[in-house]
Structure formats: structure tokens, C-alpha cells
């Protein structure tokens, strides 16, 4: 009997030890899962706080100084037009983050160059400072041809400079006889079953076609050519 009692006590102790060990393992697993979960939450919260701090710092960061490589130009003056007519475009000054400067006072230098008959010609343009970080540039060329428009801010070229542009002939309506007395310098009698297109009507009709713009003198500037419609027809009729 004594031996049986001792064996039972040993068995019960082993069972108790096994139970305690199992509970300890479960507690360790639960603690590890708990720590991992809340550690991840804590890391996410810390990351969000850091991002919020960066955004706040960025919002409070003063604008400037100017970065010429970020400055932009847009308008007909960097796209071409008709010789003899004023062309203009707007320069927007920006900092390295692409934010527009809220003030003027910067040195904006514009130069237009053309190669005609092998002799390079160049001229400056008029620049108007609006005091809000934008500048309007106006210039005019006297002859038809290819030109480059170089724009510098604080002595450095802006984004996209120099800009290649093409200027067509003036497309005006000169006085005198012959075909020069007709709209765009083209006689409508050369085109059967057609009538003369008036300056105010012709651009409006072609305005429905993508890429065609009204010319400064009432004609229409053709995409890819930069020439007035009348000018193209006149050269065609003259065998050029």
C-alpha cells in the first residue's frame, strides 16, 4: 500500500509540473503576441507623428530662394507667331520646391536670336515685373524665319530655355492691285466655286479644328507651319 501511495504522489506531481509548464508556455506566447501588436501600433503612431512634423515644417518653410531650373515660361511668345506683330509670354519664378515666389525684383533677361542670310541677328525684349513672382515679356521680330528665345533668371537659363520658335510673314492686306488687294493676299478667282473669306469669319470656322489658331491680321495660323493660310496659298500659286 505504501508503494502504491508513493507512486500516486509522483504521478500527481509530474502532472502538476506539466500543467504549470504548459501554462507558462501559453503565457509566453500571449505576451509575445501582445508586445508585437502594440509595438507595431507604436511604430505606426511614431511614423505618423514624424510625417506630420515634416508636413508642418514644409508648410512653415519660407518660400525661396529662386531656382532658375524650376522657373517656367508660357504663352504665344515661346510658340511662334507672325512677324511684325507683338508676341508675349509670362515667366513664373519658383523656388527649388516648385513654389511660386511671392515677390518680384529678380533679373529676367530675354534675348531673341535669328540666323538670316548667314548673319546672326539678336535683340532684347521688354520685361514687365508684376511684383508677384511673374513677369510679362513682349517683343516683335521684323522678318519671317526661325528664332530662338533665351530666357535667363538671375543669370541662369530657366526650364526649357532656349525656346525654338517660328514666325511667319506678317500676312497683312497691302494696298494696291492684283492679288494683294484680296483677303490674305489671295485672289478667290483662283479657286472655282469659292467666295472670299472675311477676316472675322475665316478664323472662327477653323477654330473648330484642333491646332489652328486665328492670326493677328485675320488669317489662320496652321499647326506645324506657323504660317498664315493665305501666305501658304500665295507661295503655292507662285510656284514655291
NORHU-V560363 format. One line per field, one symbol per residue. ss: DSSP state (H for helix, E for strand, L for the rest). burial: + if it has 24 or more other ideal C-beta (glycine too) atoms within 12 Angstrom, else -. A space follows every 10 residues. Layout:
ss: ???
burial: ???
//
This chain:
ss: LHHHHHHHHH HHHHHHHHHH HHHHHHHHHH HHHHHHHHHH HHHHHHHHHH HHHHHHHHHH LLLLLELHHH LEEELHHHLL EELLLLEEEE EELEELLLLE LLLLLLLEEE EEEEEELLEE EEEELEEEEL LLLEEEEEEL LLLLEEEEEE EEELLEELLL LLEEEEEELL LLLLLLLHHH HLHHHLLHHH LLLLLLLLHH HHHHHHLLLL LLEELLLLLE ELLLLLLEHH HHHHHHHLLL
burial: ---------- ---------- ---------- ---------- ---------- ---------- -----+++-+ +++-++++++ +++-+-++++ +++++----+ +----+-+++ ++++------ ----+-+--- --++++++++ +--+++++++ +++---+++- +-+-++++++ +++-----+- -+++++---- ------+-+- -++--+---- -+++++++++ ++--++++++ ++++------
//
